[in-house]
């Protein structure tokens, strides 16, 4: 909770990244893809009406 309270929502890079047990750091935006909706085997089973 201390990290959440100390974070300024308008400054995305003002916090230390999460580091897992293997030493991998997950910085702001890690794993995000801004190219649009995912349309592959992962989402094929979720058909929109």
mmCIF file of the N, C-alpha and C atoms, coordinates in Angstrom:
data_MODEL
# 
_entry.id   MODEL 
# 
loop_
_atom_site.group_PDB 
_atom_site.id 
_atom_site.type_symbol 
_atom_site.label_atom_id 
_atom_site.label_alt_id 
_atom_site.label_comp_id 
_atom_site.label_asym_id 
_atom_site.label_entity_id 
_atom_site.label_seq_id 
_atom_site.pdbx_PDB_ins_code 
_atom_site.Cartn_x 
_atom_site.Cartn_y 
_atom_site.Cartn_z 
_atom_site.occupancy 
_atom_site.B_iso_or_equiv 
_atom_site.pdbx_formal_charge 
_atom_site.auth_seq_id 
_atom_site.auth_comp_id 
_atom_site.auth_asym_id 
_atom_site.auth_atom_id 
_atom_site.pdbx_PDB_model_num 
ATOM 1   N N  . UNK A 1 1  ? 0.822   -1.181  0.000   1.00 0.00 ? 1  UNK A N  1 
ATOM 2   C CA . UNK A 1 1  ? 0.000   0.000   0.000   1.00 0.00 ? 1  UNK A CA 1 
ATOM 3   C C  . UNK A 1 1  ? 0.873   1.255   0.000   1.00 0.00 ? 1  UNK A C  1 
ATOM 4   N N  . UNK A 1 2  ? 2.019   1.165   0.607   1.00 0.00 ? 2  UNK A N  1 
ATOM 5   C CA . UNK A 1 2  ? 2.935   2.312   0.647   1.00 0.00 ? 2  UNK A CA 1 
ATOM 6   C C  . UNK A 1 2  ? 3.349   2.730   -0.761  1.00 0.00 ? 2  UNK A C  1 
ATOM 7   N N  . UNK A 1 3  ? 3.620   1.740   -1.632  1.00 0.00 ? 3  UNK A N  1 
ATOM 8   C CA . UNK A 1 3  ? 4.001   2.042   -3.015  1.00 0.00 ? 3  UNK A CA 1 
ATOM 9   C C  . UNK A 1 3  ? 2.858   2.700   -3.767  1.00 0.00 ? 3  UNK A C  1 
ATOM 10  N N  . UNK A 1 4  ? 1.638   2.231   -3.534  1.00 0.00 ? 4  UNK A N  1 
ATOM 11  C CA . UNK A 1 4  ? 0.467   2.806   -4.200  1.00 0.00 ? 4  UNK A CA 1 
ATOM 12  C C  . UNK A 1 4  ? 0.254   4.246   -3.760  1.00 0.00 ? 4  UNK A C  1 
ATOM 13  N N  . UNK A 1 5  ? 0.337   4.489   -2.488  1.00 0.00 ? 5  UNK A N  1 
ATOM 14  C CA . UNK A 1 5  ? 0.126   5.844   -1.967  1.00 0.00 ? 5  UNK A CA 1 
ATOM 15  C C  . UNK A 1 5  ? 1.231   6.803   -2.395  1.00 0.00 ? 5  UNK A C  1 
ATOM 16  N N  . UNK A 1 6  ? 2.439   6.302   -2.606  1.00 0.00 ? 6  UNK A N  1 
ATOM 17  C CA . UNK A 1 6  ? 3.552   7.149   -2.994  1.00 0.00 ? 6  UNK A CA 1 
ATOM 18  C C  . UNK A 1 6  ? 3.632   7.418   -4.487  1.00 0.00 ? 6  UNK A C  1 
ATOM 19  N N  . UNK A 1 7  ? 2.800   6.758   -5.269  1.00 0.00 ? 7  UNK A N  1 
ATOM 20  C CA . UNK A 1 7  ? 2.829   6.889   -6.722  1.00 0.00 ? 7  UNK A CA 1 
ATOM 21  C C  . UNK A 1 7  ? 1.949   8.041   -7.182  1.00 0.00 ? 7  UNK A C  1 
ATOM 22  N N  . UNK A 1 8  ? 2.468   8.861   -8.086  1.00 0.00 ? 8  UNK A N  1 
ATOM 23  C CA . UNK A 1 8  ? 1.684   9.940   -8.693  1.00 0.00 ? 8  UNK A CA 1 
ATOM 24  C C  . UNK A 1 8  ? 1.099   9.419   -9.993  1.00 0.00 ? 8  UNK A C  1 
ATOM 25  N N  . UNK A 1 9  ? -0.226  9.417   -10.113 1.00 0.00 ? 9  UNK A N  1 
ATOM 26  C CA . UNK A 1 9  ? -0.850  8.817   -11.292 1.00 0.00 ? 9  UNK A CA 1 
ATOM 27  C C  . UNK A 1 9  ? -0.497  9.513   -12.593 1.00 0.00 ? 9  UNK A C  1 
ATOM 28  N N  . UNK A 1 10 ? -0.022  10.751  -12.541 1.00 0.00 ? 10 UNK A N  1 
ATOM 29  C CA . UNK A 1 10 ? 0.357   11.451  -13.772 1.00 0.00 ? 10 UNK A CA 1 
ATOM 30  C C  . UNK A 1 10 ? 1.844   11.298  -14.105 1.00 0.00 ? 10 UNK A C  1 
ATOM 31  N N  . UNK A 1 11 ? 2.573   10.502  -13.335 1.00 0.00 ? 11 UNK A N  1 
ATOM 32  C CA . UNK A 1 11 ? 4.003   10.254  -13.573 1.00 0.00 ? 11 UNK A CA 1 
ATOM 33  C C  . UNK A 1 11 ? 4.243   8.745   -13.620 1.00 0.00 ? 11 UNK A C  1 
ATOM 34  N N  . UNK A 1 12 ? 4.131   8.119   -14.795 1.00 0.00 ? 12 UNK A N  1 
ATOM 35  C CA . UNK A 1 12 ? 4.191   6.660   -14.870 1.00 0.00 ? 12 UNK A CA 1 
ATOM 36  C C  . UNK A 1 12 ? 5.518   6.034   -14.481 1.00 0.00 ? 12 UNK A C  1 
ATOM 37  N N  . UNK A 1 13 ? 6.594   6.769   -14.509 1.00 0.00 ? 13 UNK A N  1 
ATOM 38  C CA . UNK A 1 13 ? 7.914   6.185   -14.254 1.00 0.00 ? 13 UNK A CA 1 
ATOM 39  C C  . UNK A 1 13 ? 8.491   6.586   -12.902 1.00 0.00 ? 13 UNK A C  1 
ATOM 40  N N  . UNK A 1 14 ? 7.640   6.974   -11.954 1.00 0.00 ? 14 UNK A N  1 
ATOM 41  C CA . UNK A 1 14 ? 8.149   7.437   -10.669 1.00 0.00 ? 14 UNK A CA 1 
ATOM 42  C C  . UNK A 1 14 ? 8.238   6.332   -9.617  1.00 0.00 ? 14 UNK A C  1 
ATOM 43  N N  . UNK A 1 15 ? 8.032   5.073   -9.997  1.00 0.00 ? 15 UNK A N  1 
ATOM 44  C CA . UNK A 1 15 ? 8.114   3.961   -9.046  1.00 0.00 ? 15 UNK A CA 1 
ATOM 45  C C  . UNK A 1 15 ? 9.151   2.951   -9.514  1.00 0.00 ? 15 UNK A C  1 
ATOM 46  N N  . UNK A 1 16 ? 9.664   2.186   -8.567  1.00 0.00 ? 16 UNK A N  1 
ATOM 47  C CA . UNK A 1 16 ? 10.620  1.134   -8.887  1.00 0.00 ? 16 UNK A CA 1 
ATOM 48  C C  . UNK A 1 16 ? 9.870   -0.036  -9.503  1.00 0.00 ? 16 UNK A C  1 
ATOM 49  N N  . UNK A 1 17 ? 10.425  -0.656  -10.547 1.00 0.00 ? 17 UNK A N  1 
ATOM 50  C CA . UNK A 1 17 ? 9.737   -1.793  -11.165 1.00 0.00 ? 17 UNK A CA 1 
ATOM 51  C C  . UNK A 1 17 ? 9.728   -3.007  -10.243 1.00 0.00 ? 17 UNK A C  1 
ATOM 52  N N  . UNK A 1 18 ? 8.749   -3.875  -10.450 1.00 0.00 ? 18 UNK A N  1 
ATOM 53  C CA . UNK A 1 18 ? 8.692   -5.136  -9.715  1.00 0.00 ? 18 UNK A CA 1 
ATOM 54  C C  . UNK A 1 18 ? 9.822   -6.027  -10.223 1.00 0.00 ? 18 UNK A C  1 
ATOM 55  N N  . UNK A 1 19 ? 10.527  -6.678  -9.314  1.00 0.00 ? 19 UNK A N  1 
ATOM 56  C CA . UNK A 1 19 ? 11.608  -7.604  -9.669  1.00 0.00 ? 19 UNK A CA 1 
ATOM 57  C C  . UNK A 1 19 ? 11.274  -8.958  -9.060  1.00 0.00 ? 19 UNK A C  1 
ATOM 58  N N  . UNK A 1 20 ? 11.191  -9.997  -9.902  1.00 0.00 ? 20 UNK A N  1 
ATOM 59  C CA . UNK A 1 20 ? 10.845  -11.330 -9.409  1.00 0.00 ? 20 UNK A CA 1 
ATOM 60  C C  . UNK A 1 20 ? 12.067  -12.038 -8.832  1.00 0.00 ? 20 UNK A C  1 
ATOM 61  N N  . UNK A 1 21 ? 11.876  -13.265 -8.372  1.00 0.00 ? 21 UNK A N  1 
ATOM 62  C CA . UNK A 1 21 ? 12.941  -14.028 -7.713  1.00 0.00 ? 21 UNK A CA 1 
ATOM 63  C C  . UNK A 1 21 ? 14.121  -14.319 -8.632  1.00 0.00 ? 21 UNK A C  1 
ATOM 64  N N  . UNK A 1 22 ? 13.899  -14.345 -9.949  1.00 0.00 ? 22 UNK A N  1 
ATOM 65  C CA . UNK A 1 22 ? 14.984  -14.595 -10.902 1.00 0.00 ? 22 UNK A CA 1 
ATOM 66  C C  . UNK A 1 22 ? 15.706  -13.324 -11.315 1.00 0.00 ? 22 UNK A C  1 
ATOM 67  N N  . UNK A 1 23 ? 15.271  -12.188 -10.809 1.00 0.00 ? 23 UNK A N  1 
ATOM 68  C CA . UNK A 1 23 ? 15.920  -10.922 -11.124 1.00 0.00 ? 23 UNK A CA 1 
ATOM 69  C C  . UNK A 1 23 ? 15.345  -10.201 -12.331 1.00 0.00 ? 23 UNK A C  1 
ATOM 70  N N  . UNK A 1 24 ? 14.235  -10.679 -12.893 1.00 0.00 ? 24 UNK A N  1 
ATOM 71  C CA . UNK A 1 24 ? 13.597  -10.013 -14.030 1.00 0.00 ? 24 UNK A CA 1 
ATOM 72  C C  . UNK A 1 24 ? 12.814  -8.800  -13.541 1.00 0.00 ? 24 UNK A C  1 
ATOM 73  N N  . UNK A 1 25 ? 13.065  -7.655  -14.162 1.00 0.00 ? 25 UNK A N  1 
ATOM 74  C CA . UNK A 1 25 ? 12.361  -6.433  -13.785 1.00 0.00 ? 25 UNK A CA 1 
ATOM 75  C C  . UNK A 1 25 ? 11.209  -6.183  -14.751 1.00 0.00 ? 25 UNK A C  1 
ATOM 76  N N  . UNK A 1 26 ? 10.045  -5.879  -14.195 1.00 0.00 ? 26 UNK A N  1 
ATOM 77  C CA . UNK A 1 26 ? 8.850   -5.615  -14.996 1.00 0.00 ? 26 UNK A CA 1 
ATOM 78  C C  . UNK A 1 26 ? 8.536   -4.128  -14.891 1.00 0.00 ? 26 UNK A C  1 
ATOM 79  N N  . UNK A 1 27 ? 9.042   -3.374  -15.857 1.00 0.00 ? 27 UNK A N  1 
ATOM 80  C CA . UNK A 1 27 ? 8.899   -1.920  -15.855 1.00 0.00 ? 27 UNK A CA 1 
ATOM 81  C C  . UNK A 1 27 ? 7.527   -1.493  -16.370 1.00 0.00 ? 27 UNK A C  1 
ATOM 82  N N  . UNK A 1 28 ? 7.256   -0.207  -16.274 1.00 0.00 ? 28 UNK A N  1 
ATOM 83  C CA . UNK A 1 28 ? 5.987   0.364   -16.716 1.00 0.00 ? 28 UNK A CA 1 
ATOM 84  C C  . UNK A 1 28 ? 5.673   -0.061  -18.152 1.00 0.00 ? 28 UNK A C  1 
ATOM 85  N N  . UNK A 1 29 ? 4.486   -0.600  -18.384 1.00 0.00 ? 29 UNK A N  1 
ATOM 86  C CA . UNK A 1 29 ? 4.059   -0.995  -19.715 1.00 0.00 ? 29 UNK A CA 1 
ATOM 87  C C  . UNK A 1 29 ? 4.522   -2.363  -20.161 1.00 0.00 ? 29 UNK A C  1 
ATOM 88  N N  . UNK A 1 30 ? 5.185   -3.122  -19.299 1.00 0.00 ? 30 UNK A N  1 
ATOM 89  C CA . UNK A 1 30 ? 5.697   -4.439  -19.688 1.00 0.00 ? 30 UNK A CA 1 
ATOM 90  C C  . UNK A 1 30 ? 4.555   -5.321  -20.192 1.00 0.00 ? 30 UNK A C  1 
ATOM 91  N N  . UNK A 1 31 ? 4.721   -5.905  -21.367 1.00 0.00 ? 31 UNK A N  1 
ATOM 92  C CA . UNK A 1 31 ? 3.750   -6.834  -21.909 1.00 0.00 ? 31 UNK A CA 1 
ATOM 93  C C  . UNK A 1 31 ? 2.559   -6.203  -22.605 1.00 0.00 ? 31 UNK A C  1 
ATOM 94  N N  . UNK A 1 32 ? 2.481   -4.887  -22.630 1.00 0.00 ? 32 UNK A N  1 
ATOM 95  C CA . UNK A 1 32 ? 1.362   -4.234  -23.294 1.00 0.00 ? 32 UNK A CA 1 
ATOM 96  C C  . UNK A 1 32 ? 1.621   -4.104  -24.782 1.00 0.00 ? 32 UNK A C  1 
ATOM 97  N N  . UNK A 1 33 ? 0.590   -4.230  -25.560 1.00 0.00 ? 33 UNK A N  1 
ATOM 98  C CA . UNK A 1 33 ? 0.683   -4.128  -27.005 1.00 0.00 ? 33 UNK A CA 1 
ATOM 99  C C  . UNK A 1 33 ? -0.421  -3.178  -27.465 1.00 0.00 ? 33 UNK A C  1 
ATOM 100 N N  . UNK A 1 34 ? -0.066  -2.107  -28.126 1.00 0.00 ? 34 UNK A N  1 
ATOM 101 C CA . UNK A 1 34 ? -1.024  -1.077  -28.502 1.00 0.00 ? 34 UNK A CA 1 
ATOM 102 C C  . UNK A 1 34 ? -1.482  -1.199  -29.947 1.00 0.00 ? 34 UNK A C  1 
ATOM 103 N N  . UNK A 1 35 ? -1.256  -2.354  -30.590 1.00 0.00 ? 35 UNK A N  1 
ATOM 104 C CA . UNK A 1 35 ? -1.578  -2.486  -32.006 1.00 0.00 ? 35 UNK A CA 1 
ATOM 105 C C  . UNK A 1 35 ? -3.041  -2.830  -32.279 1.00 0.00 ? 35 UNK A C  1 
ATOM 106 N N  . UNK A 1 36 ? -3.860  -2.990  -31.261 1.00 0.00 ? 36 UNK A N  1 
ATOM 107 C CA . UNK A 1 36 ? -5.281  -3.251  -31.461 1.00 0.00 ? 36 UNK A CA 1 
ATOM 108 C C  . UNK A 1 36 ? -5.726  -4.538  -30.811 1.00 0.00 ? 36 UNK A C  1 
ATOM 109 N N  . UNK A 1 37 ? -6.974  -4.945  -31.080 1.00 0.00 ? 37 UNK A N  1 
ATOM 110 C CA . UNK A 1 37 ? -7.508  -6.163  -30.459 1.00 0.00 ? 37 UNK A CA 1 
ATOM 111 C C  . UNK A 1 37 ? -6.719  -7.405  -30.869 1.00 0.00 ? 37 UNK A C  1 
ATOM 112 N N  . UNK A 1 38 ? -6.658  -8.369  -29.972 1.00 0.00 ? 38 UNK A N  1 
ATOM 113 C CA . UNK A 1 38 ? -5.992  -9.636  -30.264 1.00 0.00 ? 38 UNK A CA 1 
ATOM 114 C C  . UNK A 1 38 ? -6.973  -10.505 -31.032 1.00 0.00 ? 38 UNK A C  1 
ATOM 115 N N  . UNK A 1 39 ? -6.578  -10.934 -32.204 1.00 0.00 ? 39 UNK A N  1 
ATOM 116 C CA . UNK A 1 39 ? -7.419  -11.803 -33.021 1.00 0.00 ? 39 UNK A CA 1 
ATOM 117 C C  . UNK A 1 39 ? -6.584  -13.015 -33.444 1.00 0.00 ? 39 UNK A C  1 
ATOM 118 N N  . UNK A 1 40 ? -6.507  -13.985 -32.547 1.00 0.00 ? 40 UNK A N  1 
ATOM 119 C CA . UNK A 1 40 ? -5.784  -15.218 -32.833 1.00 0.00 ? 40 UNK A CA 1 
ATOM 120 C C  . UNK A 1 40 ? -6.430  -16.366 -32.055 1.00 0.00 ? 40 UNK A C  1 
ATOM 121 N N  . UNK A 1 41 ? -5.737  -17.486 -31.932 1.00 0.00 ? 41 UNK A N  1 
ATOM 122 C CA . UNK A 1 41 ? -6.297  -18.669 -31.285 1.00 0.00 ? 41 UNK A CA 1 
ATOM 123 C C  . UNK A 1 41 ? -6.706  -18.400 -29.834 1.00 0.00 ? 41 UNK A C  1 
ATOM 124 N N  . UNK A 1 42 ? -6.049  -17.455 -29.186 1.00 0.00 ? 42 UNK A N  1 
ATOM 125 C CA . UNK A 1 42 ? -6.386  -17.157 -27.787 1.00 0.00 ? 42 UNK A CA 1 
ATOM 126 C C  . UNK A 1 42 ? -7.776  -16.586 -27.638 1.00 0.00 ? 42 UNK A C  1 
ATOM 127 N N  . UNK A 1 43 ? -8.230  -15.825 -28.640 1.00 0.00 ? 43 UNK A N  1 
ATOM 128 C CA . UNK A 1 43 ? -9.523  -15.160 -28.527 1.00 0.00 ? 43 UNK A CA 1 
ATOM 129 C C  . UNK A 1 43 ? -10.592 -15.721 -29.467 1.00 0.00 ? 43 UNK A C  1 
ATOM 130 N N  . UNK A 1 44 ? -10.246 -16.688 -30.301 1.00 0.00 ? 44 UNK A N  1 
ATOM 131 C CA . UNK A 1 44 ? -11.179 -17.231 -31.299 1.00 0.00 ? 44 UNK A CA 1 
ATOM 132 C C  . UNK A 1 44 ? -12.417 -17.850 -30.652 1.00 0.00 ? 44 UNK A C  1 
ATOM 133 N N  . UNK A 1 45 ? -12.276 -18.395 -29.468 1.00 0.00 ? 45 UNK A N  1 
ATOM 134 C CA . UNK A 1 45 ? -13.427 -19.037 -28.836 1.00 0.00 ? 45 UNK A CA 1 
ATOM 135 C C  . UNK A 1 45 ? -14.415 -18.039 -28.231 1.00 0.00 ? 45 UNK A C  1 
ATOM 136 N N  . UNK A 1 46 ? -14.033 -16.783 -28.103 1.00 0.00 ? 46 UNK A N  1 
ATOM 137 C CA . UNK A 1 46 ? -14.921 -15.755 -27.562 1.00 0.00 ? 46 UNK A CA 1 
ATOM 138 C C  . UNK A 1 46 ? -15.564 -14.989 -28.707 1.00 0.00 ? 46 UNK A C  1 
ATOM 139 N N  . UNK A 1 47 ? -16.685 -15.465 -29.179 1.00 0.00 ? 47 UNK A N  1 
ATOM 140 C CA . UNK A 1 47 ? -17.365 -14.870 -30.318 1.00 0.00 ? 47 UNK A CA 1 
ATOM 141 C C  . UNK A 1 47 ? -18.298 -13.780 -29.827 1.00 0.00 ? 47 UNK A C  1 
ATOM 142 N N  . UNK A 1 48 ? -18.173 -12.595 -30.436 1.00 0.00 ? 48 UNK A N  1 
ATOM 143 C CA . UNK A 1 48 ? -19.063 -11.489 -30.073 1.00 0.00 ? 48 UNK A CA 1 
ATOM 144 C C  . UNK A 1 48 ? -20.327 -11.560 -30.913 1.00 0.00 ? 48 UNK A C  1 
ATOM 145 N N  . UNK A 1 49 ? -21.434 -11.292 -30.289 1.00 0.00 ? 49 UNK A N  1 
ATOM 146 C CA . UNK A 1 49 ? -22.718 -11.274 -31.016 1.00 0.00 ? 49 UNK A CA 1 
ATOM 147 C C  . UNK A 1 49 ? -22.907 -9.981  -31.746 1.00 0.00 ? 49 UNK A C  1 
# 
